[in-house]
């Protein structure tokens, strides 16, 4: 297995696990905030898509205009342009202020799932079409400090960690509503 195939394997494994988990979650669970300043599952999923989108297209490739959020018309569909927000103005939730969080739209299940799966497809297609040699060349972003492989790997591992967070939120939801339903 080469480096491209390893990243594709992790990407597709995370996608399978995510799909299985999300199929059983209600819209209420997806939109539930476990704490006042905590993100719900839909926002976490959006972040997962954004970090892969930004790290592939902006950081690895140096083509921010190729972000799926832009190319597939998500700015128009959601009336939300994340550019210039948060850490480094990347608009991927990291470093958002509470005010910036409040400006975000209430994403619907279908919107977030579609966007995230489009990004996963974009990453997979890039990895299939890119030679391993090119994958280990310096990335356009981060002043060339990292390779394209490392940019994708960082974002992908972030996605894996966030899937664990989603499982934790779901468990918290289950406990919260089980306790609530057992009140006399």
Secondary structure, 3 states (H helix, E strand, C coil): CCHHHHHHHHHHHHHHHHHHHHHCCCHHHHHCCCCCCCCCHHHHHHHHHHHHHHHHHHHHCCCHHHCHHHHCCHHHHHCCCCCCCCHHHCCCCCCCCHHHHHHCCCCCHHHHHHHHHHHHHHHHHHHHHCCHHHHCCECCCHHHCCEHHHHHHHHHHHHHHHHHHHHHHHHHHHHHHHHHHCCC
